[in-house]
């Protein structure tokens, strides 16, 4: 599995997901059939080239994320998002378990309008079906800024 989004695989689609600590999210998606690349990083903040230490302060605006490269002939975006929602709590604002801060927010950072539409559809379905006991607070935004995390944070698990 390639760790870097510029792996040269033209057949991969990319989605960027924040579900708390990126180490745990990386561990889930790295083992998912149809996912061929995962990179830990930071999304949608205001500082150029943020460090892990900076992001952990909660003052950079970044979320810890994984950029997921998946082969749409083997797994579709809807399935990737259902795994995402099944593996973290999308009802807690700026928190996952003991990890608290804006960097641990639940977020789907889309790479195009079609992804944005599918993400909103999945959230609407989960809400309509009452899958979670509280409202889903996952933000859905276009990926506006992304920086890869340091090498020691890749494949941490």
Protein Blocks (a to p, Z undefined) as FASTA:
>chain_A
ZZbfklopakbccddddebjfklmmmmmmmpghiabdcdddehiabehiafklmmnopno
pacdddddddfklocfklmmmmmmmmccfkbghiahjbgcjklpccdddfbfklmmmmmm
mmmmmmmnomafbdcfbdcdddfbdcdddfklgokZZ
